[in-house]
Amino acid sequence: MWHSVHRIKPSLLPSLLDPLLAHGFHPPSLKRALGIVLDKPGKPSYDSPSSFRVIVLLRTLSKIFERVGASRRSAQAAICTLIHPLQCGSLHGRSTADAALVLQHNIESFHPLRYKLSTHFLDVKRGFDNVESPSHLSLLRRKGVSPYLVQRVGSFLRDLTCRLTLQGSPRLLPPVSVGVPQGSHISLLLFVIYVSSLHLEIPRSLIISYLDDFAVTVALLSYRTNVRLLQKSFSALKRKASPIKISFSVPKTELIYWRTTRSNEPPCSLPVQLEAQLLSPKSHLKWLGFIFTPALDPRSHFSRRYTLANAAQATIRRLSPPGMGLPPYLCLSLPVRSLLRFFCMGPTSGTLPRLSWARCPSSGIRSADG
């Protein structure tokens, strides 16, 4: 709707947003979010709040305003070196593919030097929920950010409210004093700046991050020394993250030992101990949507994607034969998961209506009504 309004009258949106940008003010009416509570699949019990996730829905006009502000802050962040060169996510020209290619390039550049390389992949625990406004504003001031942008960020982080939507919840808008809404363009950029200090300069190591996913790679002459350096680097990251209330989820940490395709040595099976937990190396793992193997064989990734594509095609073909289901042009406009839920599980509240199938006795062709 806003796209159509802007096409009809291009001066309307700038006339609304320019005064707010000029004074560094984010209206409180645009900071009222709706939190949809969803249960995480596969949990053994749902008695704990950690078994649920909250998807924050923001107002459309606010997201347009935040997109303009995020583009201006990105330019300022590059000037003030607020972002580490090995940070990706919510930044122009730094996608998940860029992070994966940087990791692969650095691994392959060390292999000719006969180094042993190991990587453990860390995940920040509730990263967006732990961003503190005073700490973030203090960081921006120390980095020399203009007072205008500091005031704009402070206005965005103040007086946030969110109403949780679940069965039996009161229709109240309680204040949110800690954290940033994850669905906002500004929040993504602010989080990248907030954790930029975690890119430590550790000898023989490389830290690559994409938002709250970190990959710490070490290169030494043996895997045994790599284990000690990985444990040391994790302790250093933990000490650096503690003052800004950031922690890492050890159960989600994954470990892999890299090797060449021509290596005749048996695969290394040394575990890494982090916070009294032993992490065994993986034969393959998934990071940022890409499947990695110790030999960096791309066939594992592409075979997985090819299998998923074939499964999606088979599902669409099964649902759209003539006279047996939806027409093919409708299957192209609906996600496969929605079609499966539509036909297999039936409707839930607010979903598509259930079709009532009836067989024509004369022709044997089934038709749908409803």
C-alpha positions as CSV (number, residue, x, y, z in Angstrom):
1,M,0.0,0.0,0.0
2,W,2.8,2.4,0.9
3,H,4.5,1.6,-2.4
4,S,1.4,2.6,-4.3
5,V,1.0,5.8,-2.2
6,H,4.6,6.7,-2.9
7,R,4.2,6.1,-6.6
8,I,1.0,8.3,-6.7
9,K,2.5,11.1,-4.5
10,P,6.3,10.9,-4.1
11,S,6.4,13.9,-1.8
12,L,4.2,12.4,1.0
13,L,6.7,10.0,2.6
14,P,9.7,12.4,2.6
15,S,7.5,15.1,4.1
16,L,6.7,12.8,7.0
17,L,10.2,11.4,7.5
18,D,12.4,14.4,6.9
19,P,11.5,16.2,10.1
20,L,12.0,13.1,12.2
21,L,15.4,12.5,10.7
22,A,16.4,16.2,11.1
23,H,15.6,16.1,14.8
24,G,16.7,12.6,15.5
25,F,13.3,11.6,16.9
26,H,11.6,8.2,16.6
27,P,7.8,8.6,17.4
28,P,6.6,6.4,20.3
29,S,3.6,5.4,18.1
30,L,6.0,3.6,15.7
31,K,7.7,1.7,18.6
32,R,4.6,-0.4,19.5
33,A,5.4,-3.9,18.4
34,L,3.3,-7.1,18.4
35,G,5.1,-10.2,19.6
36,I,3.9,-13.5,18.1
37,V,4.8,-16.4,20.5
38,L,5.7,-19.6,18.6
39,D,6.8,-22.9,20.0
40,K,10.2,-24.3,18.9
41,P,9.7,-27.6,17.2
42,G,11.3,-30.8,18.6
43,K,11.5,-29.6,22.3
44,P,10.9,-32.4,24.8
45,S,9.0,-30.1,27.1
46,Y,7.3,-26.7,26.8
47,D,7.3,-25.8,30.5
48,S,10.2,-23.4,30.0
49,P,10.1,-20.0,28.2
50,S,13.2,-21.0,26.3
51,S,11.1,-23.5,24.4
52,F,9.3,-20.6,22.6
53,R,10.5,-17.9,20.3
54,V,8.9,-14.5,19.8
55,I,8.5,-13.0,16.3
56,V,8.2,-9.3,16.6
57,L,6.0,-7.6,14.1
58,L,6.6,-3.9,13.5
59,R,4.6,-1.2,11.8
60,T,5.2,-0.9,8.1
61,L,5.8,2.9,8.2
62,S,8.3,2.4,11.0
63,K,10.2,-0.2,8.9
64,I,10.4,2.3,6.0
65,F,11.7,4.9,8.4
66,E,14.2,2.5,9.8
67,R,15.4,1.4,6.4
68,V,16.3,5.0,5.6
69,G,18.0,5.4,8.9
70,A,20.0,2.2,8.6
71,S,21.4,3.2,5.2
72,R,22.7,6.5,6.7
73,R,24.1,4.7,9.7
74,S,25.9,2.2,7.5
75,A,27.8,4.9,5.8
76,Q,28.7,6.5,9.1
77,A,29.8,3.1,10.5
78,A,32.2,2.7,7.6
79,I,33.7,6.1,8.2
80,C,34.1,5.6,12.0
81,T,35.4,2.0,11.6
82,L,32.5,0.8,13.8
83,I,32.4,-2.6,12.0
84,H,35.3,-5.1,11.7
85,P,36.2,-6.1,8.1
86,L,35.4,-9.7,8.8
87,Q,31.8,-8.9,10.0
88,C,28.9,-9.8,7.7
89,G,25.2,-9.5,8.0
90,S,22.9,-6.4,7.4
91,L,25.7,-4.8,5.5
92,H,25.8,-3.9,1.8
93,G,27.9,-6.5,-0.1
94,R,28.4,-8.8,2.8
95,S,26.1,-11.7,2.6
96,T,26.2,-15.3,3.9
97,A,27.9,-16.4,0.7
98,D,30.7,-13.8,1.4
99,A,31.2,-15.1,4.9
100,A,31.4,-18.7,3.7
101,L,33.8,-17.8,0.9
102,V,36.1,-15.9,3.2
103,L,36.3,-18.9,5.5
104,Q,37.0,-21.3,2.6
105,H,39.6,-19.0,1.1
106,N,41.5,-18.7,4.3
107,I,41.5,-22.4,4.9
108,E,42.7,-23.2,1.4
109,S,45.4,-20.6,1.6
110,F,46.9,-22.3,4.8
111,H,46.9,-25.9,3.4
112,P,49.9,-25.5,1.1
113,L,51.9,-24.3,4.2
114,R,51.3,-27.7,5.9
115,Y,49.3,-26.2,8.7
116,K,46.6,-28.0,10.6
117,L,43.4,-26.0,10.7
118,S,40.5,-26.3,13.1
119,T,37.3,-24.3,13.5
120,H,34.6,-24.1,16.1
121,F,31.4,-22.4,15.2
122,L,29.9,-20.3,18.1
123,D,26.3,-19.0,18.5
124,V,25.5,-16.0,20.6
125,K,22.9,-16.8,23.2
126,R,19.9,-14.4,23.0
127,G,22.1,-11.8,21.4
128,F,19.4,-9.3,20.3
129,D,17.7,-9.5,23.7
130,N,20.9,-8.5,25.6
131,V,21.8,-5.3,23.8
132,E,21.9,-2.5,26.5
133,S,21.1,1.0,25.4
134,P,23.6,2.8,27.7
135,S,26.5,0.6,26.7
136,H,25.7,1.0,23.0
137,L,25.4,4.8,23.2
138,S,28.7,4.9,25.1
139,L,30.4,2.8,22.4
140,L,29.1,5.2,19.7
141,R,30.4,8.2,21.5
142,R,33.8,6.7,22.0
143,K,34.1,5.9,18.3
144,G,33.4,9.5,17.3
145,V,29.9,9.1,15.9
146,S,28.2,12.4,15.3
147,P,25.9,13.6,18.1
148,Y,23.0,13.6,15.6
149,L,23.2,9.9,15.0
150,V,23.8,9.1,18.7
151,Q,20.6,11.0,19.6
152,R,18.7,9.2,16.8
153,V,19.9,5.8,18.1
154,G,19.0,6.8,21.7
155,S,15.5,7.8,20.6
156,F,15.0,4.5,18.8
157,L,16.1,2.4,21.8
158,R,13.9,4.3,24.4
159,D,10.3,3.7,25.3
160,L,10.0,0.4,23.3
161,T,6.8,-1.5,24.0
162,C,5.7,-5.0,22.9
163,R,2.5,-6.9,23.3
164,L,2.8,-10.7,23.3
165,T,0.0,-12.5,21.5
166,L,-0.8,-15.9,22.9
167,Q,-3.9,-17.6,24.3
168,G,-5.0,-15.9,27.5
169,S,-2.5,-13.0,27.3
170,P,-3.7,-9.5,28.4
171,R,-3.9,-6.8,25.8
172,L,-1.3,-4.7,27.4
173,L,1.8,-2.9,26.0
174,P,4.5,-3.5,28.7
175,P,7.8,-1.5,28.3
176,V,10.9,-3.3,26.9
177,S,14.0,-1.9,28.7
178,V,16.6,-4.3,27.3
179,G,17.2,-5.5,23.7
180,V,16.4,-4.5,20.2
181,P,13.6,-5.8,17.9
182,Q,15.2,-8.4,15.7
183,G,13.0,-7.6,12.6
184,S,14.2,-4.0,12.4
185,H,16.8,-2.9,9.9
186,I,18.3,-0.6,12.5
187,S,18.5,-3.4,15.1
188,L,20.5,-5.6,12.8
189,L,23.1,-2.8,12.2
190,L,23.2,-1.9,15.8
191,F,23.8,-5.5,16.9
192,V,26.7,-5.8,14.4
193,I,28.3,-2.7,15.9
194,Y,27.6,-3.9,19.4
195,V,29.6,-7.1,19.0
196,S,32.4,-5.7,16.8
197,S,34.7,-5.7,19.8
198,L,34.5,-9.5,19.9
199,H,36.8,-9.7,16.8
200,L,39.9,-10.2,18.9
201,E,43.4,-10.2,17.4
202,I,44.6,-13.7,18.5
203,P,47.8,-15.0,16.9
204,R,47.3,-17.8,14.5
205,S,43.6,-17.4,14.5
206,L,40.8,-15.8,12.4
207,I,37.3,-14.8,13.6
208,I,34.5,-14.4,11.0
209,S,31.0,-13.5,12.0
210,Y,27.6,-13.1,10.5
211,L,25.3,-11.3,13.0
212,D,25.3,-13.7,16.0
213,D,27.1,-16.6,14.3
214,F,30.9,-16.7,14.9
215,A,33.5,-18.9,13.3
216,V,36.9,-19.1,15.1
217,T,39.6,-20.8,13.0
218,V,43.1,-21.6,14.2
219,A,46.1,-22.8,12.2
220,L,49.1,-24.5,13.9
221,L,51.4,-27.4,13.2
222,S,49.3,-30.1,15.0
223,Y,45.6,-30.7,15.9
224,R,46.5,-31.1,19.5
225,T,47.9,-27.6,19.8
226,N,44.9,-26.4,17.9
227,V,42.7,-27.8,20.7
228,R,44.5,-25.7,23.3
229,L,44.4,-22.6,21.2
230,L,40.6,-23.0,20.5
231,Q,40.0,-23.3,24.3
232,K,42.2,-20.3,24.9
233,S,40.4,-18.2,22.2
234,F,37.0,-19.2,23.6
235,S,38.0,-18.0,27.1
236,A,39.3,-14.7,25.7
237,L,36.0,-14.2,23.8
238,K,34.0,-15.0,26.9
239,R,36.0,-12.5,29.0
240,K,35.5,-9.8,26.3
241,A,31.8,-10.5,25.9
242,S,31.0,-10.5,29.7
243,P,31.1,-6.6,30.1
244,I,28.5,-6.1,27.3
245,K,26.2,-8.9,28.7
246,I,26.9,-11.3,25.7
247,S,27.4,-15.0,26.1
248,F,27.8,-18.0,23.9
249,S,25.7,-21.1,23.7
250,V,28.1,-24.1,24.3
251,P,25.5,-26.8,23.4
252,K,25.1,-25.2,20.0
253,T,28.9,-25.0,19.3
254,E,30.2,-27.3,16.6
255,L,33.7,-28.3,15.8
256,I,35.4,-29.4,12.6
257,Y,39.0,-30.3,11.7
258,W,39.9,-29.4,8.1
259,R,42.0,-31.5,5.8
260,T,43.0,-31.8,2.2
261,T,41.4,-34.3,-0.3
262,R,44.8,-35.9,-0.7
263,S,45.6,-36.4,3.0
264,N,46.3,-40.0,4.0
265,E,46.2,-39.4,7.7
266,P,43.2,-40.7,9.7
267,P,40.6,-38.1,10.6
268,C,41.3,-36.4,13.9
269,S,38.9,-37.2,16.7
270,L,40.3,-35.0,19.5
271,P,37.5,-33.3,21.5
272,V,37.5,-29.7,22.7
273,Q,36.4,-28.9,26.2
274,L,34.4,-25.7,26.7
275,E,32.8,-25.0,30.1
276,A,33.1,-28.7,31.2
277,Q,31.4,-29.9,28.0
278,L,33.3,-32.0,25.4
279,L,32.7,-31.2,21.8
280,S,33.4,-34.0,19.3
281,P,34.4,-33.1,15.7
282,K,31.8,-33.3,13.0
283,S,32.1,-35.1,9.7
284,H,29.9,-32.4,8.1
285,L,28.0,-29.4,9.5
286,K,25.8,-26.6,8.3
287,W,26.8,-23.0,8.8
288,L,24.8,-20.1,7.3
289,G,22.9,-22.4,5.0
290,F,26.1,-24.1,3.5
291,I,27.2,-27.6,4.3
292,F,30.9,-28.0,5.0
293,T,33.0,-31.2,5.1
294,P,36.6,-31.5,6.4
295,A,37.9,-31.6,2.8
296,L,35.7,-28.7,1.7
297,D,34.0,-30.9,-0.9
298,P,31.1,-28.9,-2.5
299,R,29.3,-32.0,-3.6
300,S,27.7,-32.5,-0.2
301,H,26.2,-29.1,-0.3
302,F,24.9,-29.3,-3.9
303,S,23.6,-32.8,-3.5
304,R,21.6,-31.7,-0.4
305,R,20.1,-28.7,-2.3
306,Y,19.4,-30.9,-5.3
307,T,17.5,-33.4,-3.1
308,L,15.4,-30.7,-1.6
309,A,14.6,-29.3,-5.0
310,N,13.5,-32.7,-6.3
311,A,11.4,-33.2,-3.2
312,A,9.6,-29.9,-3.7
313,Q,9.0,-30.6,-7.4
314,A,7.6,-34.0,-6.6
315,T,5.3,-32.5,-4.0
316,I,3.9,-30.0,-6.5
317,R,3.5,-32.6,-9.2
318,R,1.6,-34.9,-6.8
319,L,-0.7,-32.1,-5.8
320,S,-1.6,-30.8,-9.2
321,P,-2.5,-33.6,-11.7
322,P,-5.6,-32.8,-13.8
323,G,-8.8,-33.3,-11.9
324,M,-7.0,-34.4,-8.7
325,G,-5.9,-31.2,-7.0
326,L,-5.0,-27.5,-7.5
327,P,-4.2,-26.3,-11.0
328,P,-0.4,-25.9,-11.6
329,Y,-0.6,-22.1,-11.8
330,L,-2.0,-22.0,-8.2
331,C,0.7,-24.4,-7.0
332,L,3.3,-21.9,-8.2
333,S,1.8,-19.1,-6.1
334,L,1.6,-21.1,-2.8
335,P,4.6,-22.3,-0.7
336,V,5.0,-26.0,-0.5
337,R,4.7,-26.1,3.2
338,S,1.4,-24.3,3.1
339,L,0.1,-26.8,0.5
340,L,1.2,-29.7,2.7
341,R,-0.5,-28.2,5.8
342,F,-3.5,-27.3,3.5
343,F,-4.1,-30.9,2.4
344,C,-2.6,-33.1,5.1
345,M,-3.3,-31.5,8.5
346,G,-6.3,-29.3,7.7
347,P,-6.9,-25.7,8.7
348,T,-6.0,-24.0,11.9
349,S,-7.2,-20.6,13.0
350,G,-6.7,-18.0,10.4
351,T,-5.5,-20.4,7.7
352,L,-7.0,-21.6,4.4
353,P,-10.4,-23.4,4.5
354,R,-10.5,-27.2,4.2
355,L,-11.6,-28.5,0.8
356,S,-14.5,-31.0,0.9
357,W,-13.8,-33.7,-1.7
358,A,-16.7,-35.4,-3.5
359,R,-16.5,-38.1,-6.1
360,C,-18.7,-37.8,-9.2
361,P,-20.4,-41.3,-9.5
362,S,-20.6,-41.1,-13.3
363,S,-17.1,-40.1,-14.3
364,G,-15.1,-41.0,-11.2
365,I,-13.4,-37.6,-11.2
366,R,-13.2,-35.9,-7.8
367,S,-14.3,-32.3,-7.4
368,A,-13.8,-29.8,-4.6
369,D,-16.2,-27.4,-3.0
370,G,-15.8,-25.1,0.0
